[in-house]
């Protein structure tokens, strides 16, 4: 297992095991279940220097808003044990520039593209969907609902079932009916399955699970918050157990909904955990800051891990961890109480 898992480099895909790695997220067919994660690789141009981005499942772009944004003041990133906090504030060029520059480049490059969108109001999400409906190269839309609703006391869309559903209903109405729509869920809720059910009823084709978890760091020298924005989104291996728990619970609650698992994936074995928990595909994010070739490397390592365990395809492994789960006394929602 050690030789198979760690003996390959990012450029050795041809020497990998014979495992069918094709994957589907709703109607989006991909040659691999490994994608990038929104916010960690811009629109893929930088990563293309390190590996062929057309060889992974898809590029998930950084969340784009209607107008250009400069983001929050610095400092807005902070390293934490096994992870990092970011308080970037959705800095970006706005949808028009994104379409003309980033999406055009991705289309010319031949990469499958999942466009992540974010808004401060339901109306803004709808306008973004309208803009994307009129252009080529959008293989799917990821709706980042972990944004504050400016019109409603800055309540985060993803933390309220009705608000989240309203966003999805609007995006669905304004999008091409053939374009898959995924809702990106936040772990900062009491019951993530409640939010998941709500957006599924509203018409999403799948779920991205999860976004970052809210956290903060105090600088003990200044004795003040380390981030100018006080709080930020925690990502990296530190949140992987939380992400896995969320994927597991949603898969038990919604057996048929496509799930894109995200959160702290750094190796093929990490990716395998998400697949076994019920994810149909995975996104690699924070690890790319340390290893820009990580998505391609994880893809190769995942193929090796599947072969080592006798799987002939990644599809065979999806939700495999749920088989016989009742033997361990797990409840229907996948929860156990701590002793």
Buried (B, 14 or more C-beta within 10 A) or exposed (E): EEEBBEEBEBBEBEEBBEBBBBBBBBEBEBBBBBBBBBBBBBBBBEBBEBBBBBBBBBBBBBBBBBEBBEEBEEBBBBEBEBBBBBBBBBBBBEBEBBBEEBBBBBBEBEBBBBBBBBBBBBEBBBBBBBBBBEBEBBBBBBBBBBBBBEEEEEEBBBBBBEBBBBBBBBBBEBBEEEBBBBBBBBBBBEEBBEBBBBBBEBBBBBBBBBBBBBBBBEEEEEEEBBBBBEEBBBBBBBBBEBBBBBBBBBBBBBEEBBBBBBBBBBBBBBBBBBBBBBBBBBBBBBBBBEBBBBBBBBBBBBBBBBBBEEBEEBBBBBBBBBEEBEEEEBEEEBEEEEE
